[in-house]
Amino acid sequence: MSSSNPERSRLKRKSSNDLDGAYSRNQADVSELDYGSPPRSTQFPNLTEERATEEEKKTDDIDEAMRRRRVANEETDEIVETLKKKVDNFKEKISALEAKVKDQEAEIKRLGESNNKLRRKNSMEKSKSKGPNLERELEDKKAEISGLQRANSRLEDLLRDEEDRAEQKIIEAKMLKTEMAEQSGHFQTLQGIMSTLNGRTQSAIHDQKQLESKSNKRIAETNALTAARQNLQRQLDEANRKLSIEVENGKNLQSKFTAEIAKTHVLREEKHTLGMELEDKKELLDTLRRSLRSIKAFVNDEPLDS
């Protein structure tokens, strides 16, 4: 899990940085446009930068905690395996000691039976001593008894030695049992620690999943905001394009209007000139008419009109 979380964190940081970089470049392009009038604000608040930083920090902390938890679990597993091996060795030693004690007890029992047989044999030999060779036989029996006593003494010494060794083995077995009980207690303590660590690990995994869900939700919100910003940018570009066309059309109309005004001035001047020429022609026409009337009156011998 932890091996994937750093990669996931790195991808999240890279995605966030790419979005912020593209957003900054688009904002710079928008600020450089001149639409002829102050445009509406196209600045969008960077909603993901602070949250992404906080989530990256939390994700890194969780990854570090998971790494330490994994190392602790591995060390705990090694300790548990070592303790299991020690417990198994102790069990084998105890089984061997118990078997040896049983063997010693059987040997002690056998030696006791042998000793009893020897004593009974000595008693029977004493009761059978008869005749003139009684003293000699008695001496022989005494010597035999002395030998048997020495053998019995040696056997008793051996028995005491075996009993001492058996007692020592029993003490060692008790010590091993005590140590095994202590190791079992340590093992149970370690199991409790492992259970606690597993619970905390599950809690950390749950928290990390929640953080990933929140991060995915915020990324979706960021993508939606980016799409909305791009849509607004397209609409703004389209409006600016139409405005540029209208401005160009206005400039063309203004040029045509200026040309028409100049043409109107020329026509007015021409009209004024024509009017003056018309007045001159009217005056000339009136003069011609008067001249014609005078000529007509002269011809008809009529009085001239004043």
C-alpha positions as CSV (number, residue, x, y, z in Angstrom):
1,M,0.0,0.0,0.0
2,S,2.7,2.4,1.0
3,S,4.6,1.7,-2.2
4,S,1.5,3.0,-4.2
5,N,0.6,5.9,-2.0
6,P,3.9,8.0,-2.8
7,E,3.2,7.3,-6.5
8,R,-0.4,8.4,-6.0
9,S,0.7,11.5,-4.1
10,R,3.2,12.3,-6.8
11,L,0.5,11.9,-9.5
12,K,-1.9,14.1,-7.5
13,R,0.8,16.8,-7.1
14,K,1.6,16.6,-10.7
15,S,-2.0,16.8,-11.8
16,S,-2.7,19.8,-9.4
17,N,0.5,21.6,-10.7
18,D,-0.5,21.0,-14.3
19,L,-4.0,22.4,-13.7
20,D,-2.6,25.4,-11.9
21,G,0.0,26.0,-14.5
22,A,-2.5,25.8,-17.4
23,Y,-4.9,28.1,-15.4
24,S,-2.1,30.7,-14.9
25,R,-1.2,30.7,-18.6
26,N,-4.8,31.1,-19.6
27,Q,-5.2,34.0,-17.1
28,A,-2.1,35.7,-18.6
29,D,-3.6,35.3,-22.1
30,V,-6.9,36.8,-21.0
31,S,-5.2,39.7,-19.3
32,E,-3.3,40.6,-22.5
33,L,-6.5,41.0,-24.6
34,D,-7.8,44.5,-25.4
35,Y,-11.5,44.5,-26.0
36,G,-11.9,48.3,-26.2
37,S,-13.6,48.5,-22.8
38,P,-12.8,47.2,-19.3
39,P,-13.8,43.5,-19.4
40,R,-15.5,41.6,-16.6
41,S,-13.2,39.9,-14.1
42,T,-12.2,36.5,-15.3
43,Q,-10.2,35.6,-12.1
44,F,-11.1,32.3,-10.5
45,P,-9.9,31.5,-7.0
46,N,-7.4,28.7,-6.7
47,L,-9.5,26.3,-4.6
48,T,-7.2,23.3,-4.7
49,E,-3.8,24.7,-3.9
50,E,-4.2,25.0,-0.1
51,R,-6.3,21.8,0.2
52,A,-3.9,19.8,-2.0
53,T,-1.0,20.9,0.2
54,E,-2.8,19.9,3.3
55,E,-3.8,16.5,1.8
56,E,-0.3,15.9,0.5
57,K,1.0,16.5,4.0
58,K,-1.6,14.2,5.5
59,T,-0.9,11.5,2.8
60,D,2.8,11.7,3.5
61,D,2.2,11.4,7.2
62,I,0.0,8.4,6.7
63,D,2.5,6.8,4.3
64,E,5.3,7.3,6.9
65,A,3.1,5.9,9.6
66,M,2.2,2.9,7.4
67,R,5.9,2.4,6.6
68,R,6.8,2.4,10.3
69,R,3.8,0.2,11.0
70,R,5.0,-2.3,8.4
71,V,8.5,-2.3,9.7
72,A,7.2,-2.8,13.3
73,N,5.0,-5.6,12.0
74,E,7.9,-7.3,10.3
75,E,10.0,-7.0,13.4
76,T,7.2,-8.3,15.5
77,D,6.7,-11.2,13.2
78,E,10.5,-12.0,13.5
79,I,10.3,-11.8,17.3
80,V,7.2,-14.1,17.3
81,E,8.8,-16.6,15.0
82,T,11.9,-16.6,17.3
83,L,9.8,-17.1,20.4
84,K,7.9,-19.9,18.7
85,K,11.1,-21.6,17.8
86,K,12.4,-21.2,21.4
87,V,9.1,-22.5,22.8
88,D,9.3,-25.5,20.5
89,N,12.9,-26.1,21.6
90,F,11.9,-25.8,25.2
91,K,9.1,-28.3,24.7
92,E,11.5,-30.7,23.0
93,K,14.0,-30.3,25.9
94,I,11.2,-30.8,28.5
95,S,10.0,-33.9,26.7
96,A,13.6,-35.2,26.6
97,L,14.0,-34.4,30.3
98,E,10.8,-36.1,31.2
99,A,11.8,-39.2,29.2
100,K,15.2,-39.2,30.9
101,V,13.6,-38.8,34.3
102,K,11.3,-41.8,33.5
103,D,14.4,-43.7,32.5
104,Q,16.2,-42.8,35.7
105,E,13.2,-43.8,37.8
106,A,13.0,-47.1,36.0
107,E,16.8,-47.6,36.5
108,I,16.4,-46.7,40.2
109,K,13.5,-49.2,40.5
110,R,15.6,-51.8,38.8
111,L,18.6,-51.1,41.1
112,G,16.3,-51.3,44.2
113,E,14.9,-54.7,43.0
114,S,18.5,-55.9,42.4
115,N,19.5,-54.7,45.9
116,N,16.5,-56.5,47.4
117,K,17.4,-59.7,45.6
118,L,21.0,-59.5,46.8
119,R,19.8,-59.0,50.4
120,R,17.4,-62.0,50.1
121,K,20.2,-64.1,48.6
122,N,22.5,-63.1,51.5
123,S,19.9,-64.1,54.0
124,M,19.3,-67.5,52.3
125,E,23.1,-68.1,52.2
126,K,23.4,-67.5,55.9
127,S,20.5,-69.9,56.7
128,K,22.2,-72.7,54.6
129,S,25.6,-72.5,56.5
130,K,26.0,-76.0,58.0
131,G,28.7,-78.6,58.8
132,P,32.4,-78.5,59.6
133,N,33.1,-76.0,56.9
134,L,30.7,-73.6,58.6
135,E,33.4,-71.2,59.7
136,R,35.1,-71.3,56.3
137,E,31.9,-70.8,54.5
138,L,31.0,-68.2,57.0
139,E,34.2,-66.3,56.1
140,D,33.5,-66.8,52.5
141,K,29.9,-65.5,53.0
142,K,31.2,-62.6,55.0
143,A,33.6,-61.8,52.2
144,E,30.8,-62.3,49.6
145,I,28.5,-60.2,51.8
146,S,31.2,-57.6,52.1
147,G,31.6,-57.6,48.3
148,L,27.9,-57.4,47.9
149,Q,27.7,-54.6,50.5
150,R,30.4,-52.7,48.6
151,A,28.5,-53.4,45.4
152,N,25.3,-52.3,47.1
153,S,27.1,-49.2,48.4
154,R,28.4,-48.4,44.9
155,L,24.8,-49.0,43.6
156,E,23.5,-46.7,46.3
157,D,26.0,-44.1,45.4
158,L,25.1,-44.4,41.8
159,L,21.4,-44.2,42.7
160,R,22.1,-41.0,44.8
161,D,24.0,-39.6,41.9
162,E,21.2,-40.5,39.5
163,E,18.7,-39.0,42.0
164,D,20.8,-35.8,42.2
165,R,21.0,-35.6,38.4
166,A,17.3,-36.3,38.2
167,E,16.6,-33.6,40.8
168,Q,18.8,-31.2,38.8
169,K,17.0,-32.1,35.6
170,I,13.7,-31.6,37.4
171,I,14.8,-28.2,38.6
172,E,16.0,-27.3,35.1
173,A,12.7,-28.5,33.7
174,K,10.8,-26.3,36.2
175,M,13.0,-23.4,35.2
176,L,12.3,-24.2,31.6
177,K,8.6,-24.3,32.3
178,T,8.8,-21.0,34.1
179,E,10.7,-19.4,31.2
180,M,8.3,-20.9,28.8
181,A,5.4,-19.4,30.7
182,E,7.2,-16.1,30.7
183,Q,7.8,-16.4,27.0
184,S,4.1,-17.3,26.5
185,G,3.2,-14.1,28.4
186,H,5.5,-12.1,26.2
187,F,4.0,-13.8,23.2
188,Q,0.5,-12.9,24.3
189,T,1.6,-9.3,25.0
190,L,3.0,-9.2,21.5
191,Q,-0.2,-10.6,20.1
192,G,-2.1,-7.8,21.9
193,I,0.3,-5.2,20.4
194,M,-0.1,-6.8,17.0
195,S,-3.9,-6.6,17.4
196,T,-3.7,-3.0,18.4
197,L,-1.4,-2.2,15.5
198,N,-3.7,-4.0,13.1
199,G,-6.6,-2.0,14.4
200,R,-4.7,1.2,14.0
201,T,-3.6,0.1,10.5
202,Q,-7.2,-0.5,9.5
203,S,-8.2,2.9,10.9
204,A,-5.3,4.5,9.0
205,I,-6.4,2.7,5.8
206,H,-10.0,3.9,6.4
207,D,-8.8,7.5,6.9
208,Q,-6.6,7.3,3.8
209,K,-9.6,6.0,1.8
210,Q,-11.7,8.9,3.1
211,L,-8.9,11.3,2.1
212,E,-8.6,9.8,-1.3
213,S,-12.4,10.1,-1.7
214,K,-12.3,13.8,-0.6
215,S,-9.3,14.3,-2.9
216,N,-11.1,12.8,-5.9
217,K,-14.2,14.9,-5.1
218,R,-12.0,18.0,-5.0
219,I,-10.3,17.1,-8.2
220,A,-13.7,16.6,-9.8
221,E,-14.7,20.0,-8.5
222,T,-11.5,21.5,-9.9
223,N,-12.1,19.8,-13.2
224,A,-15.7,21.2,-13.2
225,L,-14.4,24.7,-12.4
226,T,-11.7,24.4,-15.1
227,A,-14.4,23.3,-17.6
228,A,-16.6,26.2,-16.6
229,R,-13.7,28.6,-16.9
230,Q,-12.8,27.2,-20.3
231,N,-16.4,27.5,-21.3
232,L,-16.5,31.1,-20.1
233,Q,-13.2,31.7,-21.9
234,R,-14.7,30.4,-25.1
235,Q,-17.8,32.5,-24.7
236,L,-15.6,35.5,-23.9
237,D,-13.4,34.8,-27.0
238,E,-16.5,34.5,-29.1
239,A,-18.0,37.7,-27.7
240,N,-14.6,39.5,-28.3
241,R,-14.5,38.1,-31.8
242,K,-18.0,39.4,-32.5
243,L,-17.2,42.7,-30.9
244,S,-14.1,43.0,-33.1
245,I,-16.2,42.3,-36.1
246,E,-18.8,44.9,-35.0
247,V,-16.0,47.4,-34.4
248,E,-14.5,46.7,-37.8
249,N,-18.0,47.0,-39.3
250,G,-18.4,50.3,-37.4
251,K,-15.1,51.6,-38.7
252,N,-16.2,50.7,-42.2
253,L,-19.5,52.4,-41.7
254,Q,-17.8,55.4,-40.2
255,S,-15.5,55.6,-43.2
256,K,-18.5,55.3,-45.5
257,F,-20.3,57.9,-43.5
258,T,-17.3,60.2,-43.6
259,A,-17.1,59.7,-47.4
260,E,-20.9,60.4,-47.7
261,I,-20.5,63.6,-45.6
262,A,-17.6,64.7,-47.8
263,K,-19.7,63.9,-50.9
264,T,-22.7,65.8,-49.4
265,H,-20.4,68.8,-48.9
266,V,-19.3,68.6,-52.5
267,L,-22.9,68.2,-53.6
268,R,-23.9,71.2,-51.4
269,E,-21.1,73.3,-53.0
270,E,-22.2,72.1,-56.4
271,K,-25.8,72.9,-55.5
272,H,-24.8,76.4,-54.3
273,T,-22.8,76.9,-57.5
274,L,-25.7,75.7,-59.6
275,G,-28.1,77.9,-57.6
276,M,-26.0,80.9,-58.3
277,E,-25.7,80.0,-61.9
278,L,-29.5,79.5,-61.9
279,E,-30.1,82.9,-60.5
280,D,-27.7,84.4,-63.0
281,K,-29.6,82.5,-65.8
282,K,-33.0,83.7,-64.3
283,E,-31.7,87.3,-64.3
284,L,-30.5,86.8,-67.9
285,L,-33.8,85.2,-68.8
286,D,-35.7,88.1,-67.3
287,T,-33.5,90.5,-69.2
288,L,-34.1,88.6,-72.4
289,R,-37.9,88.6,-71.7
290,R,-37.9,92.3,-71.2
291,S,-35.9,92.7,-74.3
292,L,-38.3,90.6,-76.2
293,R,-41.3,92.5,-74.9
294,S,-39.6,95.8,-75.8
295,I,-38.9,94.5,-79.3
296,K,-42.4,93.2,-79.6
297,A,-43.9,96.5,-78.4
298,F,-41.6,98.4,-80.8
299,V,-42.7,96.2,-83.6
300,N,-46.3,96.4,-82.7
301,D,-46.0,100.1,-81.8
302,E,-47.3,99.5,-78.4
303,P,-46.4,101.3,-75.3
304,L,-43.8,99.7,-73.1
305,D,-44.8,98.2,-69.8
306,S,-43.0,99.7,-66.9
